[in-house]
Amino acid sequence: MARRVVIDADECIGCESCVELCAEVFAFNEEEEKAEVILPEGGSEDCIEEAMETCPVDCITWEDSD
Ligand code: SF4
Protein backbone atom coordinates (compact mmCIF):
# COMPACT_ATOMS: atom_id res chain seq x y z
CA MET A 1 0.00 0.00 0.00
CA ALA A 2 1.34 3.42 -0.89
CA ARG A 3 1.76 6.03 1.74
CA ARG A 4 2.43 9.72 1.75
CA VAL A 5 3.81 12.24 4.18
CA VAL A 6 1.42 14.71 5.74
CA ILE A 7 1.85 17.67 8.07
CA ASP A 8 -0.93 18.61 10.46
CA ALA A 9 -0.96 22.35 9.71
CA ASP A 10 -2.97 23.10 12.86
CA GLU A 11 -0.13 21.73 14.98
CA CYS A 12 2.88 23.01 13.01
CA ILE A 13 4.67 25.87 14.81
CA GLY A 14 6.81 26.80 11.79
CA CYS A 15 10.17 25.96 13.36
CA GLU A 16 11.58 24.93 9.95
CA SER A 17 13.47 21.92 11.31
CA CYS A 18 11.90 19.61 8.75
CA VAL A 19 12.77 22.00 5.92
CA GLU A 20 16.40 22.16 7.05
CA LEU A 21 16.66 18.39 7.42
CA CYS A 22 14.79 17.34 4.31
CA ALA A 23 14.41 20.15 1.79
CA GLU A 24 13.47 17.77 -1.02
CA VAL A 25 10.21 16.87 0.75
CA PHE A 26 9.38 19.85 2.97
CA ALA A 27 9.24 23.55 2.13
CA PHE A 28 8.43 26.59 4.21
CA ASN A 29 5.31 28.52 3.31
CA GLU A 30 6.16 32.13 4.18
CA GLU A 31 2.56 33.27 3.91
CA GLU A 32 1.20 30.65 6.29
CA GLU A 33 4.41 30.57 8.38
CA LYS A 34 4.17 26.79 8.38
CA ALA A 35 5.90 23.94 6.62
CA GLU A 36 4.26 22.13 3.73
CA VAL A 37 4.92 18.88 1.94
CA ILE A 38 6.15 19.35 -1.62
CA LEU A 39 6.95 15.73 -2.43
CA PRO A 40 4.40 13.56 -0.57
CA GLU A 41 5.41 10.16 -1.91
CA GLY A 42 9.04 10.65 -2.77
CA GLY A 43 12.29 11.62 -1.23
CA SER A 44 14.64 9.83 1.07
CA GLU A 45 12.88 7.87 3.80
CA ASP A 46 15.85 8.49 6.08
CA CYS A 47 15.50 12.23 5.99
CA ILE A 48 11.71 12.01 6.29
CA GLU A 49 12.07 9.81 9.38
CA GLU A 50 14.65 12.18 10.80
CA ALA A 51 12.31 15.14 10.24
CA MET A 52 9.49 13.23 11.95
CA GLU A 53 11.66 12.48 14.96
CA THR A 54 12.93 16.04 15.18
CA CYS A 55 9.60 17.85 14.80
CA PRO A 56 8.95 19.38 18.24
CA VAL A 57 5.20 18.92 18.02
CA ASP A 58 5.15 15.52 16.25
CA CYS A 59 2.88 16.75 13.50
CA ILE A 60 4.55 14.92 10.58
CA THR A 61 3.04 11.51 9.92
CA TRP A 62 2.56 8.85 7.28
CA GLU A 63 -0.89 8.45 5.84
CA ASP A 64 -2.12 5.64 3.62
CA SER A 65 -2.81 7.09 0.21
CA ASP A 66 -4.93 4.22 -1.19
S1 SF4 B 1 9.43 20.38 12.15
FE1 SF4 B 1 7.23 20.20 12.63
S2 SF4 B 1 6.71 22.13 13.65
FE2 SF4 B 1 8.67 22.43 12.64
S3 SF4 B 1 8.12 23.33 10.64
FE3 SF4 B 1 8.30 21.11 10.36
S4 SF4 B 1 6.23 20.33 10.63
FE4 SF4 B 1 6.27 22.40 11.49
Backbone and ligand atoms as CSV (ligand in chain L), in Angstrom:
chain,resi,resn,atom,element,x,y,z
A,1,MET,N,N,0.842,-1.204,0.000
A,1,MET,CA,C,0.000,0.000,0.000
A,1,MET,C,C,0.878,1.255,0.000
A,2,ALA,N,N,0.542,2.190,-0.819
A,2,ALA,CA,C,1.343,3.417,-0.885
A,2,ALA,C,C,1.040,4.304,0.318
A,3,ARG,N,N,1.983,5.099,0.643
A,3,ARG,CA,C,1.758,6.034,1.739
A,3,ARG,C,C,2.378,7.367,1.377
A,4,ARG,N,N,1.894,8.390,2.030
A,4,ARG,CA,C,2.427,9.722,1.748
A,4,ARG,C,C,2.649,10.458,3.064
A,5,VAL,N,N,3.487,11.459,2.989
A,5,VAL,CA,C,3.811,12.236,4.183
A,5,VAL,C,C,2.803,13.369,4.319
A,6,VAL,N,N,2.319,13.576,5.517
A,6,VAL,CA,C,1.423,14.706,5.741
A,6,VAL,C,C,1.879,15.509,6.966
A,7,ILE,N,N,1.593,16.792,6.919
A,7,ILE,CA,C,1.846,17.668,8.067
A,7,ILE,C,C,0.492,18.151,8.570
A,8,ASP,N,N,0.289,18.050,9.868
A,8,ASP,CA,C,-0.927,18.611,10.465
A,8,ASP,C,C,-0.687,20.114,10.647
A,9,ALA,N,N,-1.233,20.904,9.731
A,9,ALA,CA,C,-0.958,22.345,9.712
A,9,ALA,C,C,-1.460,23.040,10.975
A,10,ASP,N,N,-2.462,22.477,11.622
A,10,ASP,CA,C,-2.967,23.096,12.858
A,10,ASP,C,C,-1.932,23.006,13.976
A,11,GLU,N,N,-1.125,21.944,13.921
A,11,GLU,CA,C,-0.133,21.726,14.984
A,11,GLU,C,C,1.217,22.371,14.681
A,12,CYS,N,N,1.548,22.507,13.410
A,12,CYS,CA,C,2.876,23.007,13.007
A,12,CYS,C,C,3.133,24.395,13.597
A,13,ILE,N,N,4.317,24.572,14.211
A,13,ILE,CA,C,4.668,25.867,14.806
A,13,ILE,C,C,5.669,26.638,13.934
A,14,GLY,N,N,5.958,26.094,12.747
A,14,GLY,CA,C,6.814,26.802,11.793
A,14,GLY,C,C,8.266,26.911,12.204
A,15,CYS,N,N,8.788,25.895,12.878
A,15,CYS,CA,C,10.172,25.963,13.359
A,15,CYS,C,C,11.190,25.734,12.247
A,16,GLU,N,N,10.747,25.178,11.138
A,16,GLU,CA,C,11.575,24.934,9.947
A,16,GLU,C,C,12.577,23.797,10.090
A,17,SER,N,N,12.539,23.047,11.163
A,17,SER,CA,C,13.471,21.922,11.308
A,17,SER,C,C,13.334,20.933,10.160
A,18,CYS,N,N,12.112,20.601,9.817
A,18,CYS,CA,C,11.900,19.611,8.752
A,18,CYS,C,C,12.428,20.114,7.423
A,19,VAL,N,N,12.302,21.407,7.180
A,19,VAL,CA,C,12.772,21.998,5.924
A,19,VAL,C,C,14.298,21.930,5.873
A,20,GLU,N,N,14.939,22.213,7.000
A,20,GLU,CA,C,16.397,22.159,7.052
A,20,GLU,C,C,16.907,20.738,6.881
A,21,LEU,N,N,16.209,19.780,7.458
A,21,LEU,CA,C,16.664,18.390,7.416
A,21,LEU,C,C,16.347,17.711,6.098
A,22,CYS,N,N,15.282,18.101,5.451
A,22,CYS,CA,C,14.788,17.343,4.311
A,22,CYS,C,C,14.112,18.278,3.301
A,23,ALA,N,N,14.941,19.109,2.677
A,23,ALA,CA,C,14.407,20.153,1.792
A,23,ALA,C,C,13.774,19.590,0.521
A,24,GLU,N,N,14.079,18.330,0.197
A,24,GLU,CA,C,13.469,17.769,-1.023
A,24,GLU,C,C,11.995,17.425,-0.800
A,25,VAL,N,N,11.600,17.272,0.445
A,25,VAL,CA,C,10.214,16.867,0.747
A,25,VAL,C,C,9.405,17.990,1.407
A,26,PHE,N,N,10.080,18.800,2.224
A,26,PHE,CA,C,9.382,19.850,2.973
A,26,PHE,C,C,9.840,21.231,2.525
A,27,ALA,N,N,8.904,22.166,2.462
A,27,ALA,CA,C,9.238,23.553,2.131
A,27,ALA,C,C,8.534,24.451,3.145
A,28,PHE,N,N,9.053,25.679,3.268
A,28,PHE,CA,C,8.427,26.592,4.211
A,28,PHE,C,C,7.510,27.540,3.470
A,29,ASN,N,N,6.290,27.623,3.920
A,29,ASN,CA,C,5.310,28.519,3.315
A,29,ASN,C,C,5.338,29.841,4.090
A,30,GLU,N,N,5.964,30.849,3.489
A,30,GLU,CA,C,6.163,32.134,4.179
A,30,GLU,C,C,4.826,32.788,4.538
A,31,GLU,N,N,3.851,32.640,3.672
A,31,GLU,CA,C,2.557,33.272,3.914
A,31,GLU,C,C,1.864,32.680,5.138
A,32,GLU,N,N,1.876,31.345,5.186
A,32,GLU,CA,C,1.204,30.651,6.294
A,32,GLU,C,C,2.097,30.570,7.534
A,33,GLU,N,N,3.412,30.765,7.323
A,33,GLU,CA,C,4.412,30.572,8.383
A,33,GLU,C,C,4.373,29.157,8.935
A,34,LYS,N,N,4.185,28.210,8.024
A,34,LYS,CA,C,4.166,26.786,8.378
A,34,LYS,C,C,4.888,26.015,7.282
A,35,ALA,N,N,5.281,24.794,7.628
A,35,ALA,CA,C,5.901,23.942,6.618
A,35,ALA,C,C,4.818,23.264,5.793
A,36,GLU,N,N,5.195,22.887,4.562
A,36,GLU,CA,C,4.264,22.130,3.729
A,36,GLU,C,C,5.035,21.021,3.021
A,37,VAL,N,N,4.304,20.008,2.621
A,37,VAL,CA,C,4.924,18.882,1.938
A,37,VAL,C,C,4.905,19.157,0.440
A,38,ILE,N,N,6.097,19.087,-0.180
A,38,ILE,CA,C,6.154,19.352,-1.619
A,38,ILE,C,C,6.363,18.073,-2.422
A,39,LEU,N,N,6.720,17.000,-1.727
A,39,LEU,CA,C,6.951,15.726,-2.433
A,39,LEU,C,C,6.389,14.589,-1.572
A,40,PRO,N,N,5.053,14.444,-1.546
A,40,PRO,CA,C,4.402,13.561,-0.573
A,40,PRO,C,C,4.810,12.095,-0.629
A,41,GLU,N,N,5.126,11.592,-1.807
A,41,GLU,CA,C,5.412,10.155,-1.908
A,41,GLU,C,C,6.857,9.857,-2.232
A,42,GLY,N,N,7.665,10.896,-2.365
A,42,GLY,CA,C,9.041,10.651,-2.770
A,42,GLY,C,C,10.036,11.032,-1.709
A,43,GLY,N,N,11.255,11.172,-2.135
A,43,GLY,CA,C,12.290,11.618,-1.231
A,43,GLY,C,C,12.899,10.485,-0.440
A,44,SER,N,N,13.931,10.810,0.277
A,44,SER,CA,C,14.643,9.828,1.068
A,44,SER,C,C,13.875,9.531,2.354
A,45,GLU,N,N,13.605,8.251,2.573
A,45,GLU,CA,C,12.879,7.866,3.797
A,45,GLU,C,C,13.673,8.247,5.031
A,46,ASP,N,N,15.012,8.163,4.924
A,46,ASP,CA,C,15.849,8.486,6.082
A,46,ASP,C,C,15.636,9.923,6.521
A,47,CYS,N,N,15.634,10.828,5.569
A,47,CYS,CA,C,15.497,12.227,5.986
A,47,CYS,C,C,14.065,12.518,6.407
A,48,ILE,N,N,13.097,11.829,5.834
A,48,ILE,CA,C,11.712,12.009,6.292
A,48,ILE,C,C,11.575,11.530,7.736
A,49,GLU,N,N,12.144,10.352,8.007
A,49,GLU,CA,C,12.067,9.806,9.379
A,49,GLU,C,C,12.771,10.735,10.362
A,50,GLU,N,N,13.906,11.280,9.929
A,50,GLU,CA,C,14.653,12.183,10.803
A,50,GLU,C,C,13.824,13.444,11.087
A,51,ALA,N,N,13.160,13.950,10.059
A,51,ALA,CA,C,12.314,15.138,10.244
A,51,ALA,C,C,11.169,14.817,11.207
A,52,MET,N,N,10.577,13.629,11.050
A,52,MET,CA,C,9.486,13.233,11.949
A,52,MET,C,C,9.947,13.181,13.396
A,53,GLU,N,N,11.151,12.608,13.591
A,53,GLU,CA,C,11.660,12.478,14.961
A,53,GLU,C,C,12.039,13.828,15.548
A,54,THR,N,N,12.454,14.747,14.698
A,54,THR,CA,C,12.931,16.045,15.177
A,54,THR,C,C,11.807,17.048,15.388
A,55,CYS,N,N,10.708,16.897,14.676
A,55,CYS,CA,C,9.599,17.854,14.796
A,55,CYS,C,C,9.166,17.984,16.263
A,56,PRO,N,N,9.236,19.196,16.814
A,56,PRO,CA,C,8.951,19.384,18.243
A,56,PRO,C,C,7.503,19.106,18.645
A,57,VAL,N,N,6.606,19.145,17.675
A,57,VAL,CA,C,5.195,18.920,18.022
A,57,VAL,C,C,4.640,17.632,17.385
A,58,ASP,N,N,5.544,16.821,16.823
A,58,ASP,CA,C,5.148,15.518,16.250
A,58,ASP,C,C,3.976,15.604,15.275
A,59,CYS,N,N,4.030,16.588,14.397
A,59,CYS,CA,C,2.882,16.754,13.495
A,59,CYS,C,C,3.136,16.221,12.088
A,60,ILE,N,N,4.287,15.536,11.883
A,60,ILE,CA,C,4.553,14.920,10.576
A,60,ILE,C,C,4.269,13.428,10.689
A,61,THR,N,N,3.409,12.936,9.844
A,61,THR,CA,C,3.044,11.511,9.923
A,61,THR,C,C,2.908,10.910,8.532
A,62,TRP,N,N,2.879,9.579,8.513
A,62,TRP,CA,C,2.557,8.855,7.279
A,62,TRP,C,C,1.060,8.631,7.228
A,63,GLU,N,N,0.525,8.714,6.028
A,63,GLU,CA,C,-0.892,8.449,5.836
A,63,GLU,C,C,-1.032,7.507,4.643
A,64,ASP,N,N,-1.888,6.524,4.754
A,64,ASP,CA,C,-2.119,5.637,3.616
A,64,ASP,C,C,-2.776,6.423,2.501
A,65,SER,N,N,-2.252,6.275,1.296
A,65,SER,CA,C,-2.807,7.088,0.208
A,65,SER,C,C,-3.769,6.291,-0.674
A,66,ASP,N,N,-3.966,5.011,-0.390
A,66,ASP,CA,C,-4.927,4.223,-1.187
A,66,ASP,C,C,-6.289,4.188,-0.524
L,1,SF4,S1,S,9.428,20.380,12.146
L,1,SF4,FE1,FE,7.231,20.199,12.629
L,1,SF4,S2,S,6.707,22.131,13.647
L,1,SF4,FE2,FE,8.666,22.431,12.641
L,1,SF4,S3,S,8.124,23.334,10.644
L,1,SF4,FE3,FE,8.298,21.110,10.359
L,1,SF4,S4,S,6.226,20.325,10.627
L,1,SF4,FE4,FE,6.271,22.395,11.493
